[in-house]
Amino acid sequence: DIFATYWISEGEGYGERLQAAKAALPDDIKIWDHQKYMDQPALAPSEAAGFKQLRSWARSFYPQQTAAPA
């Protein structure tokens, strides 16, 4: 099972845009199945700021990492 959320602004062509987003989900799942976490990902400039904010927010849910003892 999968739960998906679609954020489609209302207006002309709403139904078609929503259907296109839903139709793209199987392709997205193929990508997600093969993605890996990268500490320093290569992002397009248009995506970098958003992902930086998301990662910063996500880090707030994990304990602070300390250096491993030598």
HELIX and SHEET records of a PDB file:
HELIX    1   1 TYR A   14  HIS A   34  1                                  21    
HELIX    2   2 PRO A   45  ARG A   59  1                                  15    
END                                                                             
